[in-house]
Amino acid sequence: MDMKKTVGAVVGAFVLLVAGRYLIHEVWLKPDYMMHADTMRSDAAIMHRMWVLQLSNFLVAFAAVMIYLRGVENKSWVGQGIRFGILLALVGVIPQSLIEYSVYPVPYMMAVKWMIGEGGLAVLMSLVIAMICQPKTQSA
C-alpha cells in the first residue's frame, strides 16, 4: 500500500470520527446526557480534556487503517468495508457500551443509542478506509 493512500485513509477516518462523534454525542444524545448531568463532567471540564478525545479519535483511525491494510483482499471494497465495520463494532463499540452501561448509572436506552450511533459510525469509517485503500486493479 502506498503511503499517500495510508495517510489519506487515516486523515479521512479521523475527520469522519470527529464529525460523526460530534453529531452523535453533541446533537443526538445531548438531551439524554442533560438528564444525567450529575454523572457527567461539565462542558468546561470536557473542553479541558478535548486533546484526549482527539488523541483517541486519531488512535482509532490509525489502528483501523493499519488493521484493514493487513487483511484487505482483491474483492469489492464495499463488502470489505461493511464487514470490517461490523467487526470493529463487535470488538469495540458494543462491548464498551455494555461495560459502561454496567458501571455507570445510565438507562439502557442510552447504551442502545451508543451502540447504534457508534456502530453505524464504525461501518461508515470502515467504508471510507476501504474506498481509499482499495487495490488499483479493483472496482466497486
N, C-alpha and C positions, 0 to 999 in steps of 0.2 A: 504494500500500500504506500502510495506516495505521501510525503509529509504535508503537502498542500491540502489533500483530502482529509487527512487525520486532523490537522489543525482546524480546518473548516467544520468538520463534524463536531469537534469539541466546542468550538465557538457557537455553532448553531444549536447544539444541545443545551449549552449554558444559557443562551438568550431565551430559548423556549422555556427552560425551567424557571428562570427569574420571572418572565411574564406570566407563565401558567400558574405558578405558586402565588403570585400577586392576585390573580383573578380568583383562584380557589379560596385563599385564606383572607384576603382583604375585601373581597367583594361578596362572594357566595357565602362563606362561613362567618363573616364578621358578626352578623346578628346572633348566631349561635354562641360565638365567643363572648359577646357582650352579656349574654345571660349568665355566663360563668366567669365574669371578670375577676371575681375574688380568687380564682385559682390560676389566673394568668398574670404575666408580667405587664407592667404599664407600657404604653406606646413608647415613652421616653426610654425605658429600660431595654425594650426590644431594639430601638434605633441605636442605642449604645453598643449593642451586640450585632448589628447588621453585618459587620465584616465576617462574623462566624457563620451566619446564614449564607452569605455569598461564597465563602470558602466551601461550605457544604455543597452548594449547587455546583461549584467547579469540580469538586472531587467526584460527585455523582456523574457529571458529564464526562469527565476524563476517564473514569473507570468503565463506564458503559461503552464508550468508544473502544477502549483497549480490549475489553471482553468481546465485543461484537467482531472486531477485526480478527480475533483468533479463531472464530467459528464461521465466518462468512463463507457461503458456498456459491457456486455458479448457478443460482436459482433466482426466481423472482425476488426482487428486493422488497416488494410489498409484503409477500408472505413471510419472508425472513424478519422484517421489521415488526410485524404484528406478533409473530411467535416470540421474538426476543422481548418485546414489551410486556407480553403476558407473563413470561418467565421472570422478568425484573419485578413486576408487581407481586408475583407469588413468593419471591425470595426476599423482597424488601418492604414494599408498601403494606401488604396485608398482614404479615406478622408484626410489623411495627405498630400498625393501627390497633391490632388486638392486644399487644402488650400495653400500649398507652391507655386503652380502654380499661384494662385490668388494674392498672396502677393509679391512674388519675380519676378524680370524681367527675366524669363526664358521662352524658347519656349515650346509650348505644347508637342512637341515630347519628351522633357526631362521628363515631368510629366508622359507621357505614358510609357517611359522606366523605371522610378521609379516604377510605378505600376506593370509592367511585372516582373522586376527583384526582387523587394522586395516581391511581391505577390507570385511568384514562390518559393522564399526562405521561406516564411511563410508556404507554403504547405510542403516543404522538412523538415523544422524544426518540423512541426506537425507530419509527418510520423516517424521521429526519436523518438519523445516523445511517440507516440502511440506504436511503436515497443518495446521500452524499458519498458513501463508501462503496457503492456498487461497482463491481468489476467492469472494466471497459467493454468487454465482449457481451455484456448482458443488457437486456431491455426489460421494462416493466411489463 
